[in-house]
């Protein structure tokens, strides 16, 4: 499932990040690595953004970025 299909408050684990190499480097630097747990905190209007908590940091992702991150519930 993609990150946008999760609900607020759910804990998920990252399965895959299907983005280009430049964006993947930036996401890896922020802690988005395979099998890393994260929590969905809130969605923007019309799910245009999603805020997640990963390693005690809050990070907001655009809809286009979040749709390319595959996760599963923990």
CHARMM internal coordinates of N, CA and C (Angstrom, degrees):
IC EDIT
DIST 1 N 1 CA 1.4512
DIST 1 CA 1 C 1.5180
ANGL 1 N 1 CA 1 C 109.35
DIST 1 C 2 N 1.2991
ANGL 1 CA 1 C 2 N 115.95
DIHE 1 N 1 CA 1 C 2 N 152.81
DIST 2 N 2 CA 1.4638
ANGL 1 C 2 N 2 CA 119.09
DIHE 1 CA 1 C 2 N 2 CA 177.29
DIST 2 CA 2 C 1.5244
ANGL 2 N 2 CA 2 C 109.65
DIHE 1 C 2 N 2 CA 2 C -89.70
DIST 2 C 3 N 1.2984
ANGL 2 CA 2 C 3 N 115.89
DIHE 2 N 2 CA 2 C 3 N 162.27
DIST 3 N 3 CA 1.4637
ANGL 2 C 3 N 3 CA 122.94
DIHE 2 CA 2 C 3 N 3 CA -175.56
DIST 3 CA 3 C 1.5274
ANGL 3 N 3 CA 3 C 112.21
DIHE 2 C 3 N 3 CA 3 C -59.37
DIST 3 C 4 N 1.3233
ANGL 3 CA 3 C 4 N 117.47
DIHE 3 N 3 CA 3 C 4 N -30.51
DIST 4 N 4 CA 1.4650
ANGL 3 C 4 N 4 CA 121.02
DIHE 3 CA 3 C 4 N 4 CA -178.42
DIST 4 CA 4 C 1.5242
ANGL 4 N 4 CA 4 C 113.35
DIHE 3 C 4 N 4 CA 4 C -71.81
DIST 4 C 5 N 1.3230
ANGL 4 CA 4 C 5 N 118.66
DIHE 4 N 4 CA 4 C 5 N -17.76
DIST 5 N 5 CA 1.4633
ANGL 4 C 5 N 5 CA 121.48
DIHE 4 CA 4 C 5 N 5 CA -178.99
DIST 5 CA 5 C 1.5221
ANGL 5 N 5 CA 5 C 113.26
DIHE 4 C 5 N 5 CA 5 C -86.82
DIST 5 C 6 N 1.3094
ANGL 5 CA 5 C 6 N 117.96
DIHE 5 N 5 CA 5 C 6 N -2.54
DIST 6 N 6 CA 1.4631
ANGL 5 C 6 N 6 CA 121.80
DIHE 5 CA 5 C 6 N 6 CA 179.53
DIST 6 CA 6 C 1.5288
ANGL 6 N 6 CA 6 C 110.40
DIHE 5 C 6 N 6 CA 6 C -84.02
DIST 6 C 7 N 1.3236
ANGL 6 CA 6 C 7 N 116.27
DIHE 6 N 6 CA 6 C 7 N 167.11
DIST 7 N 7 CA 1.4592
ANGL 6 C 7 N 7 CA 121.88
DIHE 6 CA 6 C 7 N 7 CA 179.16
DIST 7 CA 7 C 1.5217
ANGL 7 N 7 CA 7 C 109.72
DIHE 6 C 7 N 7 CA 7 C -107.22
DIST 7 C 8 N 1.3251
ANGL 7 CA 7 C 8 N 115.48
DIHE 7 N 7 CA 7 C 8 N 158.89
DIST 8 N 8 CA 1.4564
ANGL 7 C 8 N 8 CA 121.23
DIHE 7 CA 7 C 8 N 8 CA 179.14
DIST 8 CA 8 C 1.5298
ANGL 8 N 8 CA 8 C 109.53
DIHE 7 C 8 N 8 CA 8 C -61.69
DIST 8 C 9 N 1.3203
ANGL 8 CA 8 C 9 N 116.74
DIHE 8 N 8 CA 8 C 9 N 133.19
DIST 9 N 9 CA 1.4568
ANGL 8 C 9 N 9 CA 122.55
DIHE 8 CA 8 C 9 N 9 CA 178.49
DIST 9 CA 9 C 1.5159
ANGL 9 N 9 CA 9 C 114.52
DIHE 8 C 9 N 9 CA 9 C 94.08
DIST 9 C 10 N 1.3237
ANGL 9 CA 9 C 10 N 118.07
DIHE 9 N 9 CA 9 C 10 N -10.41
DIST 10 N 10 CA 1.4656
ANGL 9 C 10 N 10 CA 120.47
DIHE 9 CA 9 C 10 N 10 CA -179.27
DIST 10 CA 10 C 1.5252
ANGL 10 N 10 CA 10 C 111.21
DIHE 9 C 10 N 10 CA 10 C -76.81
DIST 10 C 11 N 1.3232
ANGL 10 CA 10 C 11 N 115.21
DIHE 10 N 10 CA 10 C 11 N 143.11
DIST 11 N 11 CA 1.4614
ANGL 10 C 11 N 11 CA 122.02
DIHE 10 CA 10 C 11 N 11 CA 173.44
DIST 11 CA 11 C 1.5241
ANGL 11 N 11 CA 11 C 107.01
DIHE 10 C 11 N 11 CA 11 C -95.46
DIST 11 C 12 N 1.3164
ANGL 11 CA 11 C 12 N 116.09
DIHE 11 N 11 CA 11 C 12 N 131.20
DIST 12 N 12 CA 1.4609
ANGL 11 C 12 N 12 CA 121.65
DIHE 11 CA 11 C 12 N 12 CA -179.36
DIST 12 CA 12 C 1.5229
ANGL 12 N 12 CA 12 C 109.72
DIHE 11 C 12 N 12 CA 12 C -133.41
DIST 12 C 13 N 1.3151
ANGL 12 CA 12 C 13 N 115.14
DIHE 12 N 12 CA 12 C 13 N 163.69
DIST 13 N 13 CA 1.4536
ANGL 12 C 13 N 13 CA 121.94
DIHE 12 CA 12 C 13 N 13 CA 176.70
DIST 13 CA 13 C 1.5272
ANGL 13 N 13 CA 13 C 107.86
DIHE 12 C 13 N 13 CA 13 C -123.08
DIST 13 C 14 N 1.3190
ANGL 13 CA 13 C 14 N 116.42
DIHE 13 N 13 CA 13 C 14 N 141.63
DIST 14 N 14 CA 1.4631
ANGL 13 C 14 N 14 CA 121.57
DIHE 13 CA 13 C 14 N 14 CA -176.32
DIST 14 CA 14 C 1.5252
ANGL 14 N 14 CA 14 C 110.13
DIHE 13 C 14 N 14 CA 14 C -77.80
DIST 14 C 15 N 1.3353
ANGL 14 CA 14 C 15 N 115.97
DIHE 14 N 14 CA 14 C 15 N 128.57
DIST 15 N 15 CA 1.4639
ANGL 14 C 15 N 15 CA 122.19
DIHE 14 CA 14 C 15 N 15 CA 175.71
DIST 15 CA 15 C 1.5218
ANGL 15 N 15 CA 15 C 111.42
DIHE 14 C 15 N 15 CA 15 C -96.53
DIST 15 C 16 N 1.3331
ANGL 15 CA 15 C 16 N 116.88
DIHE 15 N 15 CA 15 C 16 N -46.49
DIST 16 N 16 CA 1.4582
ANGL 15 C 16 N 16 CA 120.84
DIHE 15 CA 15 C 16 N 16 CA -177.27
DIST 16 CA 16 C 1.5215
ANGL 16 N 16 CA 16 C 109.67
DIHE 15 C 16 N 16 CA 16 C -156.02
DIST 16 C 17 N 1.3287
ANGL 16 CA 16 C 17 N 114.86
DIHE 16 N 16 CA 16 C 17 N 151.37
DIST 17 N 17 CA 1.4615
ANGL 16 C 17 N 17 CA 121.86
DIHE 16 CA 16 C 17 N 17 CA 174.96
DIST 17 CA 17 C 1.5233
ANGL 17 N 17 CA 17 C 106.68
DIHE 16 C 17 N 17 CA 17 C -121.62
DIST 17 C 18 N 1.3223
ANGL 17 CA 17 C 18 N 116.72
DIHE 17 N 17 CA 17 C 18 N 106.45
DIST 18 N 18 CA 1.4665
ANGL 17 C 18 N 18 CA 122.70
DIHE 17 CA 17 C 18 N 18 CA -173.51
DIST 18 CA 18 C 1.5287
ANGL 18 N 18 CA 18 C 111.48
DIHE 17 C 18 N 18 CA 18 C -98.54
DIST 18 C 19 N 1.3282
ANGL 18 CA 18 C 19 N 116.34
DIHE 18 N 18 CA 18 C 19 N 65.24
DIST 19 N 19 CA 1.4628
ANGL 18 C 19 N 19 CA 121.52
DIHE 18 CA 18 C 19 N 19 CA -179.10
DIST 19 CA 19 C 1.5249
ANGL 19 N 19 CA 19 C 109.76
DIHE 18 C 19 N 19 CA 19 C -126.29
DIST 19 C 20 N 1.3355
ANGL 19 CA 19 C 20 N 115.66
DIHE 19 N 19 CA 19 C 20 N 171.92
DIST 20 N 20 CA 1.4662
ANGL 19 C 20 N 20 CA 119.12
DIHE 19 CA 19 C 20 N 20 CA 177.85
DIST 20 CA 20 C 1.5290
ANGL 20 N 20 CA 20 C 110.66
DIHE 19 C 20 N 20 CA 20 C -69.23
DIST 20 C 21 N 1.3109
ANGL 20 CA 20 C 21 N 116.32
DIHE 20 N 20 CA 20 C 21 N 166.82
DIST 21 N 21 CA 1.4643
ANGL 20 C 21 N 21 CA 120.80
DIHE 20 CA 20 C 21 N 21 CA -170.88
DIST 21 CA 21 C 1.5270
ANGL 21 N 21 CA 21 C 112.58
DIHE 20 C 21 N 21 CA 21 C -65.12
DIST 21 C 22 N 1.3285
ANGL 21 CA 21 C 22 N 119.22
DIHE 21 N 21 CA 21 C 22 N -34.27
DIST 22 N 22 CA 1.4649
ANGL 21 C 22 N 22 CA 121.32
DIHE 21 CA 21 C 22 N 22 CA -178.13
DIST 22 CA 22 C 1.5268
ANGL 22 N 22 CA 22 C 110.97
DIHE 21 C 22 N 22 CA 22 C -68.12
DIST 22 C 23 N 1.3219
ANGL 22 CA 22 C 23 N 117.50
DIHE 22 N 22 CA 22 C 23 N -46.16
DIST 23 N 23 CA 1.4578
ANGL 22 C 23 N 23 CA 121.17
DIHE 22 CA 22 C 23 N 23 CA 178.15
DIST 23 CA 23 C 1.5257
ANGL 23 N 23 CA 23 C 110.47
DIHE 22 C 23 N 23 CA 23 C -68.03
DIST 23 C 24 N 1.3162
ANGL 23 CA 23 C 24 N 117.25
DIHE 23 N 23 CA 23 C 24 N -36.11
DIST 24 N 24 CA 1.4605
ANGL 23 C 24 N 24 CA 120.61
DIHE 23 CA 23 C 24 N 24 CA 179.30
DIST 24 CA 24 C 1.5307
ANGL 24 N 24 CA 24 C 110.74
DIHE 23 C 24 N 24 CA 24 C -62.77
DIST 24 C 25 N 1.3178
ANGL 24 CA 24 C 25 N 117.55
DIHE 24 N 24 CA 24 C 25 N -37.80
DIST 25 N 25 CA 1.4697
ANGL 24 C 25 N 25 CA 120.98
DIHE 24 CA 24 C 25 N 25 CA 176.96
DIST 25 CA 25 C 1.5240
ANGL 25 N 25 CA 25 C 110.92
DIHE 24 C 25 N 25 CA 25 C -62.27
DIST 25 C 26 N 1.3356
ANGL 25 CA 25 C 26 N 116.13
DIHE 25 N 25 CA 25 C 26 N -43.45
DIST 26 N 26 CA 1.4756
ANGL 25 C 26 N 26 CA 119.93
DIHE 25 CA 25 C 26 N 26 CA 179.57
DIST 26 CA 26 C 1.5216
ANGL 26 N 26 CA 26 C 111.50
DIHE 25 C 26 N 26 CA 26 C -65.77
DIST 26 C 27 N 1.3393
ANGL 26 CA 26 C 27 N 116.74
DIHE 26 N 26 CA 26 C 27 N -42.93
DIST 27 N 27 CA 1.4639
ANGL 26 C 27 N 27 CA 119.54
DIHE 26 CA 26 C 27 N 27 CA 179.19
DIST 27 CA 27 C 1.5301
ANGL 27 N 27 CA 27 C 111.12
DIHE 26 C 27 N 27 CA 27 C -66.06
DIST 27 C 28 N 1.3193
ANGL 27 CA 27 C 28 N 117.61
DIHE 27 N 27 CA 27 C 28 N -39.02
DIST 28 N 28 CA 1.4608
ANGL 27 C 28 N 28 CA 120.59
DIHE 27 CA 27 C 28 N 28 CA 176.93
DIST 28 CA 28 C 1.5258
ANGL 28 N 28 CA 28 C 111.13
DIHE 27 C 28 N 28 CA 28 C -62.19
DIST 28 C 29 N 1.3208
ANGL 28 CA 28 C 29 N 117.40
DIHE 28 N 28 CA 28 C 29 N -38.12
DIST 29 N 29 CA 1.4639
ANGL 28 C 29 N 29 CA 121.25
DIHE 28 CA 28 C 29 N 29 CA 178.07
DIST 29 CA 29 C 1.5235
ANGL 29 N 29 CA 29 C 111.76
DIHE 28 C 29 N 29 CA 29 C -65.32
DIST 29 C 30 N 1.3413
ANGL 29 CA 29 C 30 N 116.61
DIHE 29 N 29 CA 29 C 30 N -28.56
DIST 30 N 30 CA 1.4599
ANGL 29 C 30 N 30 CA 120.96
DIHE 29 CA 29 C 30 N 30 CA 177.97
DIST 30 CA 30 C 1.5247
ANGL 30 N 30 CA 30 C 112.85
DIHE 29 C 30 N 30 CA 30 C -84.48
DIST 30 C 31 N 1.3420
ANGL 30 CA 30 C 31 N 117.83
DIHE 30 N 30 CA 30 C 31 N -7.09
DIST 31 N 31 CA 1.4552
ANGL 30 C 31 N 31 CA 121.00
DIHE 30 CA 30 C 31 N 31 CA 177.87
DIST 31 CA 31 C 1.5075
ANGL 31 N 31 CA 31 C 115.15
DIHE 30 C 31 N 31 CA 31 C 109.52
DIST 31 C 32 N 1.3316
ANGL 31 CA 31 C 32 N 118.07
DIHE 31 N 31 CA 31 C 32 N 2.02
DIST 32 N 32 CA 1.4600
ANGL 31 C 32 N 32 CA 121.47
DIHE 31 CA 31 C 32 N 32 CA 179.00
DIST 32 CA 32 C 1.5263
ANGL 32 N 32 CA 32 C 109.09
DIHE 31 C 32 N 32 CA 32 C -80.42
DIST 32 C 33 N 1.3342
ANGL 32 CA 32 C 33 N 114.50
DIHE 32 N 32 CA 32 C 33 N 89.16
DIST 33 N 33 CA 1.4559
ANGL 32 C 33 N 33 CA 122.13
DIHE 32 CA 32 C 33 N 33 CA -178.58
DIST 33 CA 33 C 1.5246
ANGL 33 N 33 CA 33 C 107.41
DIHE 32 C 33 N 33 CA 33 C -125.79
DIST 33 C 34 N 1.3091
ANGL 33 CA 33 C 34 N 117.04
DIHE 33 N 33 CA 33 C 34 N 149.58
DIST 34 N 34 CA 1.4629
ANGL 33 C 34 N 34 CA 121.98
DIHE 33 CA 33 C 34 N 34 CA -179.04
DIST 34 CA 34 C 1.5314
ANGL 34 N 34 CA 34 C 111.20
DIHE 33 C 34 N 34 CA 34 C -51.48
DIST 34 C 35 N 1.3281
ANGL 34 CA 34 C 35 N 116.91
DIHE 34 N 34 CA 34 C 35 N 139.19
DIST 35 N 35 CA 1.4649
ANGL 34 C 35 N 35 CA 126.45
DIHE 34 CA 34 C 35 N 35 CA -179.96
DIST 35 CA 35 C 1.5265
ANGL 35 N 35 CA 35 C 113.70
DIHE 34 C 35 N 35 CA 35 C 68.58
DIST 35 C 36 N 1.3236
ANGL 35 CA 35 C 36 N 117.86
DIHE 35 N 35 CA 35 C 36 N 14.00
DIST 36 N 36 CA 1.4558
ANGL 35 C 36 N 36 CA 121.04
DIHE 35 CA 35 C 36 N 36 CA 175.93
DIST 36 CA 36 C 1.5277
ANGL 36 N 36 CA 36 C 109.12
DIHE 35 C 36 N 36 CA 36 C -85.24
DIST 36 C 37 N 1.3398
ANGL 36 CA 36 C 37 N 117.88
DIHE 36 N 36 CA 36 C 37 N 129.67
DIST 37 N 37 CA 1.4700
ANGL 36 C 37 N 37 CA 119.44
DIHE 36 CA 36 C 37 N 37 CA 177.87
DIST 37 CA 37 C 1.5268
ANGL 37 N 37 CA 37 C 110.87
DIHE 36 C 37 N 37 CA 37 C -77.70
DIST 37 C 38 N 1.3267
ANGL 37 CA 37 C 38 N 115.46
DIHE 37 N 37 CA 37 C 38 N 145.43
DIST 38 N 38 CA 1.4497
ANGL 37 C 38 N 38 CA 120.77
DIHE 37 CA 37 C 38 N 38 CA 173.94
DIST 38 CA 38 C 1.5145
ANGL 38 N 38 CA 38 C 109.09
DIHE 37 C 38 N 38 CA 38 C -146.56
DIST 38 C 39 N 1.3248
ANGL 38 CA 38 C 39 N 116.04
DIHE 38 N 38 CA 38 C 39 N 160.71
DIST 39 N 39 CA 1.4627
ANGL 38 C 39 N 39 CA 122.11
DIHE 38 CA 38 C 39 N 39 CA -178.07
DIST 39 CA 39 C 1.5255
ANGL 39 N 39 CA 39 C 109.01
DIHE 38 C 39 N 39 CA 39 C -119.52
DIST 39 C 40 N 1.3298
ANGL 39 CA 39 C 40 N 116.20
DIHE 39 N 39 CA 39 C 40 N 133.92
DIST 40 N 40 CA 1.4560
ANGL 39 C 40 N 40 CA 121.50
DIHE 39 CA 39 C 40 N 40 CA 176.92
DIST 40 CA 40 C 1.5262
ANGL 40 N 40 CA 40 C 107.45
DIHE 39 C 40 N 40 CA 40 C -79.21
DIST 40 C 41 N 1.3248
ANGL 40 CA 40 C 41 N 117.87
DIHE 40 N 40 CA 40 C 41 N 120.49
DIST 41 N 41 CA 1.4636
ANGL 40 C 41 N 41 CA 121.41
DIHE 40 CA 40 C 41 N 41 CA -177.52
DIST 41 CA 41 C 1.5215
ANGL 41 N 41 CA 41 C 112.88
DIHE 40 C 41 N 41 CA 41 C -96.53
DIST 41 C 42 N 1.3202
ANGL 41 CA 41 C 42 N 118.00
DIHE 41 N 41 CA 41 C 42 N -49.49
DIST 42 N 42 CA 1.4688
ANGL 41 C 42 N 42 CA 119.82
DIHE 41 CA 41 C 42 N 42 CA 178.60
DIST 42 CA 42 C 1.5154
ANGL 42 N 42 CA 42 C 110.89
DIHE 41 C 42 N 42 CA 42 C -164.10
DIST 42 C 43 N 1.3235
ANGL 42 CA 42 C 43 N 114.59
DIHE 42 N 42 CA 42 C 43 N 161.22
DIST 43 N 43 CA 1.4624
ANGL 42 C 43 N 43 CA 122.34
DIHE 42 CA 42 C 43 N 43 CA 176.98
DIST 43 CA 43 C 1.5170
ANGL 43 N 43 CA 43 C 109.23
DIHE 42 C 43 N 43 CA 43 C -113.27
DIST 43 C 44 N 1.3243
ANGL 43 CA 43 C 44 N 116.19
DIHE 43 N 43 CA 43 C 44 N 149.45
DIST 44 N 44 CA 1.4536
ANGL 43 C 44 N 44 CA 121.33
DIHE 43 CA 43 C 44 N 44 CA 173.90
DIST 44 CA 44 C 1.5148
ANGL 44 N 44 CA 44 C 110.21
DIHE 43 C 44 N 44 CA 44 C -79.66
DIST 44 C 45 N 1.3023
ANGL 44 CA 44 C 45 N 115.55
DIHE 44 N 44 CA 44 C 45 N -178.65
DIST 45 N 45 CA 1.4594
ANGL 44 C 45 N 45 CA 121.81
DIHE 44 CA 44 C 45 N 45 CA 179.82
DIST 45 CA 45 C 1.5178
ANGL 45 N 45 CA 45 C 109.71
DIHE 44 C 45 N 45 CA 45 C -61.22
DIST 45 C 46 N 1.3217
ANGL 45 CA 45 C 46 N 117.21
DIHE 45 N 45 CA 45 C 46 N 128.40
DIST 46 N 46 CA 1.4716
ANGL 45 C 46 N 46 CA 124.69
DIHE 45 CA 45 C 46 N 46 CA -177.79
DIST 46 CA 46 C 1.5285
ANGL 46 N 46 CA 46 C 112.43
DIHE 45 C 46 N 46 CA 46 C 58.14
DIST 46 C 47 N 1.3359
ANGL 46 CA 46 C 47 N 116.50
DIHE 46 N 46 CA 46 C 47 N 28.54
DIST 47 N 47 CA 1.4692
ANGL 46 C 47 N 47 CA 123.28
DIHE 46 CA 46 C 47 N 47 CA -178.90
DIST 47 CA 47 C 1.5223
ANGL 47 N 47 CA 47 C 111.82
DIHE 46 C 47 N 47 CA 47 C 55.86
DIST 47 C 48 N 1.3378
ANGL 47 CA 47 C 48 N 116.45
DIHE 47 N 47 CA 47 C 48 N 35.26
DIST 48 N 48 CA 1.4652
ANGL 47 C 48 N 48 CA 120.17
DIHE 47 CA 47 C 48 N 48 CA 178.68
DIST 48 CA 48 C 1.5226
ANGL 48 N 48 CA 48 C 111.64
DIHE 47 C 48 N 48 CA 48 C -72.42
DIST 48 C 49 N 1.3235
ANGL 48 CA 48 C 49 N 116.85
DIHE 48 N 48 CA 48 C 49 N -24.95
DIST 49 N 49 CA 1.4654
ANGL 48 C 49 N 49 CA 122.20
DIHE 48 CA 48 C 49 N 49 CA 174.73
DIST 49 CA 49 C 1.5249
ANGL 49 N 49 CA 49 C 108.56
DIHE 48 C 49 N 49 CA 49 C -139.52
DIST 49 C 50 N 1.3172
ANGL 49 CA 49 C 50 N 115.84
DIHE 49 N 49 CA 49 C 50 N 160.39
DIST 50 N 50 CA 1.4542
ANGL 49 C 50 N 50 CA 121.35
DIHE 49 CA 49 C 50 N 50 CA 175.31
DIST 50 CA 50 C 1.5245
ANGL 50 N 50 CA 50 C 107.89
DIHE 49 C 50 N 50 CA 50 C -135.99
DIST 50 C 51 N 1.3243
ANGL 50 CA 50 C 51 N 115.98
DIHE 50 N 50 CA 50 C 51 N 132.53
DIST 51 N 51 CA 1.4561
ANGL 50 C 51 N 51 CA 120.73
DIHE 50 CA 50 C 51 N 51 CA 177.35
DIST 51 CA 51 C 1.5192
ANGL 51 N 51 CA 51 C 108.22
DIHE 50 C 51 N 51 CA 51 C -102.76
DIST 51 C 52 N 1.3295
ANGL 51 CA 51 C 52 N 116.17
DIHE 51 N 51 CA 51 C 52 N 129.84
DIST 52 N 52 CA 1.4561
ANGL 51 C 52 N 52 CA 121.78
DIHE 51 CA 51 C 52 N 52 CA 179.39
DIST 52 CA 52 C 1.5238
ANGL 52 N 52 CA 52 C 109.33
DIHE 51 C 52 N 52 CA 52 C -125.20
DIST 52 C 53 N 1.3295
ANGL 52 CA 52 C 53 N 115.43
DIHE 52 N 52 CA 52 C 53 N 155.80
DIST 53 N 53 CA 1.4512
ANGL 52 C 53 N 53 CA 120.60
DIHE 52 CA 52 C 53 N 53 CA 173.56
DIST 53 CA 53 C 1.5183
ANGL 53 N 53 CA 53 C 107.09
DIHE 52 C 53 N 53 CA 53 C -111.44
DIST 53 C 54 N 1.3267
ANGL 53 CA 53 C 54 N 116.07
DIHE 53 N 53 CA 53 C 54 N 121.92
DIST 54 N 54 CA 1.4492
ANGL 53 C 54 N 54 CA 122.05
DIHE 53 CA 53 C 54 N 54 CA -179.37
DIST 54 CA 54 C 1.5275
ANGL 54 N 54 CA 54 C 107.40
DIHE 53 C 54 N 54 CA 54 C -135.88
DIST 54 C 55 N 1.3099
ANGL 54 CA 54 C 55 N 116.49
DIHE 54 N 54 CA 54 C 55 N 124.49
DIST 55 N 55 CA 1.4663
ANGL 54 C 55 N 55 CA 121.76
DIHE 54 CA 54 C 55 N 55 CA -178.92
DIST 55 CA 55 C 1.5274
ANGL 55 N 55 CA 55 C 112.38
DIHE 54 C 55 N 55 CA 55 C 53.34
DIST 55 C 56 N 1.3158
ANGL 55 CA 55 C 56 N 117.29
DIHE 55 N 55 CA 55 C 56 N 45.50
DIST 56 N 56 CA 1.4631
ANGL 55 C 56 N 56 CA 124.80
DIHE 55 CA 55 C 56 N 56 CA 179.55
DIST 56 CA 56 C 1.5225
ANGL 56 N 56 CA 56 C 113.67
DIHE 55 C 56 N 56 CA 56 C 63.23
DIST 56 C 57 N 1.3341
ANGL 56 CA 56 C 57 N 118.06
DIHE 56 N 56 CA 56 C 57 N 18.63
DIST 57 N 57 CA 1.4658
ANGL 56 C 57 N 57 CA 123.09
DIHE 56 CA 56 C 57 N 57 CA 176.36
DIST 57 CA 57 C 1.5234
ANGL 57 N 57 CA 57 C 108.95
DIHE 56 C 57 N 57 CA 57 C -118.67
DIST 57 C 58 N 1.3296
ANGL 57 CA 57 C 58 N 116.02
DIHE 57 N 57 CA 57 C 58 N 140.85
DIST 58 N 58 CA 1.4584
ANGL 57 C 58 N 58 CA 121.19
DIHE 57 CA 57 C 58 N 58 CA 175.47
DIST 58 CA 58 C 1.5156
ANGL 58 N 58 CA 58 C 108.82
DIHE 57 C 58 N 58 CA 58 C -95.52
DIST 58 C 59 N 1.3361
ANGL 58 CA 58 C 59 N 115.97
DIHE 58 N 58 CA 58 C 59 N 128.94
DIST 59 N 59 CA 1.4552
ANGL 58 C 59 N 59 CA 121.64
DIHE 58 CA 58 C 59 N 59 CA -178.12
DIST 59 CA 59 C 1.5249
ANGL 59 N 59 CA 59 C 108.42
DIHE 58 C 59 N 59 CA 59 C -132.64
DIST 59 C 60 N 1.3264
ANGL 59 CA 59 C 60 N 116.36
DIHE 59 N 59 CA 59 C 60 N 134.23
DIST 60 N 60 CA 1.4605
ANGL 59 C 60 N 60 CA 121.68
DIHE 59 CA 59 C 60 N 60 CA 176.50
DIST 60 CA 60 C 1.5215
ANGL 60 N 60 CA 60 C 109.24
DIHE 59 C 60 N 60 CA 60 C -104.32
DIST 60 C 61 N 1.3213
ANGL 60 CA 60 C 61 N 114.98
DIHE 60 N 60 CA 60 C 61 N 134.55
DIST 61 N 61 CA 1.4624
ANGL 60 C 61 N 61 CA 121.45
DIHE 60 CA 60 C 61 N 61 CA 179.49
DIST 61 CA 61 C 1.5200
ANGL 61 N 61 CA 61 C 109.70
DIHE 60 C 61 N 61 CA 61 C -119.19
DIST 61 C 62 N 1.3193
ANGL 61 CA 61 C 62 N 116.37
DIHE 61 N 61 CA 61 C 62 N 145.61
DIST 62 N 62 CA 1.4615
ANGL 61 C 62 N 62 CA 120.93
DIHE 61 CA 61 C 62 N 62 CA 173.48
DIST 62 CA 62 C 1.5278
ANGL 62 N 62 CA 62 C 109.30
DIHE 61 C 62 N 62 CA 62 C -70.67
DIST 62 C 63 N 1.3073
ANGL 62 CA 62 C 63 N 115.28
DIHE 62 N 62 CA 62 C 63 N 160.08
DIST 63 N 63 CA 1.4642
ANGL 62 C 63 N 63 CA 121.14
DIHE 62 CA 62 C 63 N 63 CA 179.18
DIST 63 CA 63 C 1.5240
ANGL 63 N 63 CA 63 C 110.78
DIHE 62 C 63 N 63 CA 63 C -58.97
DIST 63 C 64 N 1.3220
ANGL 63 CA 63 C 64 N 116.87
DIHE 63 N 63 CA 63 C 64 N -41.02
DIST 64 N 64 CA 1.4648
ANGL 63 C 64 N 64 CA 120.63
DIHE 63 CA 63 C 64 N 64 CA -179.08
DIST 64 CA 64 C 1.5225
ANGL 64 N 64 CA 64 C 111.62
DIHE 63 C 64 N 64 CA 64 C -64.34
DIST 64 C 65 N 1.3230
ANGL 64 CA 64 C 65 N 117.83
DIHE 64 N 64 CA 64 C 65 N -35.27
DIST 65 N 65 CA 1.4693
ANGL 64 C 65 N 65 CA 121.41
DIHE 64 CA 64 C 65 N 65 CA 178.44
DIST 65 CA 65 C 1.5236
ANGL 65 N 65 CA 65 C 111.14
DIHE 64 C 65 N 65 CA 65 C -75.76
DIST 65 C 66 N 1.3241
ANGL 65 CA 65 C 66 N 116.26
DIHE 65 N 65 CA 65 C 66 N -43.99
DIST 66 N 66 CA 1.4633
ANGL 65 C 66 N 66 CA 120.68
DIHE 65 CA 65 C 66 N 66 CA -177.74
DIST 66 CA 66 C 1.5188
ANGL 66 N 66 CA 66 C 112.24
DIHE 65 C 66 N 66 CA 66 C -65.60
DIST 66 C 67 N 1.3201
ANGL 66 CA 66 C 67 N 117.59
DIHE 66 N 66 CA 66 C 67 N -29.61
DIST 67 N 67 CA 1.4652
ANGL 66 C 67 N 67 CA 119.78
DIHE 66 CA 66 C 67 N 67 CA -179.39
DIST 67 CA 67 C 1.5262
ANGL 67 N 67 CA 67 C 112.47
DIHE 66 C 67 N 67 CA 67 C -71.34
DIST 67 C 68 N 1.3295
ANGL 67 CA 67 C 68 N 117.42
DIHE 67 N 67 CA 67 C 68 N -15.44
DIST 68 N 68 CA 1.4638
ANGL 67 C 68 N 68 CA 121.63
DIHE 67 CA 67 C 68 N 68 CA -179.01
DIST 68 CA 68 C 1.5359
ANGL 68 N 68 CA 68 C 113.20
DIHE 67 C 68 N 68 CA 68 C -97.14
DIST 68 C 69 N 1.3294
ANGL 68 CA 68 C 69 N 116.98
DIHE 68 N 68 CA 68 C 69 N 1.21
DIST 69 N 69 CA 1.4574
ANGL 68 C 69 N 69 CA 121.04
DIHE 68 CA 68 C 69 N 69 CA 179.62
DIST 69 CA 69 C 1.5242
ANGL 69 N 69 CA 69 C 108.52
DIHE 68 C 69 N 69 CA 69 C -103.22
DIST 69 C 70 N 1.3300
ANGL 69 CA 69 C 70 N 116.21
DIHE 69 N 69 CA 69 C 70 N 117.45
DIST 70 N 70 CA 1.4643
ANGL 69 C 70 N 70 CA 121.78
DIHE 69 CA 69 C 70 N 70 CA -179.88
DIST 70 CA 70 C 1.5252
ANGL 70 N 70 CA 70 C 109.49
DIHE 69 C 70 N 70 CA 70 C -92.99
DIST 70 C 71 N 1.3442
ANGL 70 CA 70 C 71 N 115.42
DIHE 70 N 70 CA 70 C 71 N 133.19
DIST 71 N 71 CA 1.4585
ANGL 70 C 71 N 71 CA 121.34
DIHE 70 CA 70 C 71 N 71 CA -177.36
DIST 71 CA 71 C 1.5241
ANGL 71 N 71 CA 71 C 110.49
DIHE 70 C 71 N 71 CA 71 C -137.26
DIST 71 C 72 N 1.3309
ANGL 71 CA 71 C 72 N 115.59
DIHE 71 N 71 CA 71 C 72 N 168.49
DIST 72 N 72 CA 1.4613
ANGL 71 C 72 N 72 CA 121.41
DIHE 71 CA 71 C 72 N 72 CA 170.14
DIST 72 CA 72 C 1.5273
ANGL 72 N 72 CA 72 C 108.53
DIHE 71 C 72 N 72 CA 72 C -139.17
DIST 72 C 73 N 1.3356
ANGL 72 CA 72 C 73 N 115.94
DIHE 72 N 72 CA 72 C 73 N 153.39
DIST 73 N 73 CA 1.4697
ANGL 72 C 73 N 73 CA 121.08
DIHE 72 CA 72 C 73 N 73 CA -178.73
DIST 73 CA 73 C 1.5253
ANGL 73 N 73 CA 73 C 110.54
DIHE 72 C 73 N 73 CA 73 C -68.26
DIST 73 C 74 N 1.3122
ANGL 73 CA 73 C 74 N 114.63
DIHE 73 N 73 CA 73 C 74 N 146.95
DIST 74 N 74 CA 1.4732
ANGL 73 C 74 N 74 CA 119.93
DIHE 73 CA 73 C 74 N 74 CA 175.56
DIST 74 CA 74 C 1.5149
ANGL 74 N 74 CA 74 C 107.88
DIHE 73 C 74 N 74 CA 74 C -97.73
END
COOR INIT
IC SEED 1 N 1 CA 1 C
IC BUILD
